[in-house]
Amino acid sequence: MQEALRPRVTREVADDLAVDALPRDRAGKPPFDEVARLREAGLPALLTPPGPDRRGTDWRTACVVIREIAAADSSIGELLGRHCALSWSARFFSTPEKADELERRAVAEQWLWGGSTDVPAAGAAPGTGLTLTPADGGYVLGGRTTLAAGVQVTDRLVLGGVGSDTGDLLIVCLDPERPGVTADVEHDRLGQRLAGAGSISFDGVLVPADEVLGTVPRDEHAVSPFATLAPLALRLALVHVGLGTAEGALAEARDSNRAAPGRWPVTGPEESAYPDRPGGDPYLLLAYGELVTAAHTAAAVVESATAALARGLLAGPALDIDERADIAVQVAAAEDTTGRAAMQITSRILELTQGAGSAADPLGFDRFWRNARVLTAQSSATHRLRDIGDHYLNGTHPPLTLRA
């Protein structure tokens, strides 16, 4: 896609998704139609790592696209955000030659990436997660994993499984249409209903050796700092989804108030200071001032984290542990700031649009709050804030881990 066309195409896709966002959210069906729209516009190919022949795009540009799509449809924004972060997996875990081969195929065939490199924490119950058992020509994959997006609609899964012989983490890339793979969609979610959440089971699935992207040692001191950008890229992509959700909620609420302004009771000298116009209520203006400021504050923190991660991706395997620590704390700060802003904004607009007064909000503003709630619930900010404080006070590095 030519660089000059990217903003227009993104805007067209976002506008298209916004038109029927509410009925699609309430239907809650798997996003087959939505993925077809994305492919028609070429977005899966666009949101892959930049490479020769003008394919893919840089991290900061990709985040702009994710955020704009999320403002129109948060679920599809999450689907694209996860796709974008996972499309970097071969660069994180494999050789440059293998990465180039996979990325070329992904662009040519418009793959939508899904999956997760997360693994059970130490001390997790036996049988939790995925196991890779050595076999002739590769491994046999078994177990069950839960995914927050992409079940039934992805073309390639990136997964982390524990090697039964070594205990090390193996990162694999496989086709979900392979025999032995069973997907179960999660219905009736509180929010992010169109992201395609669910679980996938693997029963004796053969994984050839050439589908193993790489091995990650259990010992964090032996893990490459660059490889541990994988969960940070995913977390930051979801931050952009959350910020886009908040911005989309604000924009729709503004349009609603302009079209059908409400007048809250006002007494005092300020009542005559505002003309009788849509949105002329001083308390309404104050509320929007607070919410827009919260959105701008979050955007500034997110932009700093995005720039830091973009530098880390450009550094590649040369990234050192101090640079990785700086990226980790900036991503954590962006998560916390955006999470608070998204919940504040999406909750308050229910009052500003009178959406909280109906069990079935006719304007659909409840979906913004539900989507923000699900997004922020995916990651607790408590230990992120502790990591920020420990890094600032003691110079301690956040753990080198693949756990998101």
Beta strands, then each sheet from edge to edge (+ up, - down):
strand 1: 113-116
strand 2: 130-135
strand 3: 138-147
strand 4: 156-163
strand 5: 169-174
strand 6: 181-185
strand 7: 198-208
strand 8: 212-216
sheet 1: 1+ 4+ 2+ 3- 7+ 6-
sheet 2: 1+ 4+ 5- 8+
end
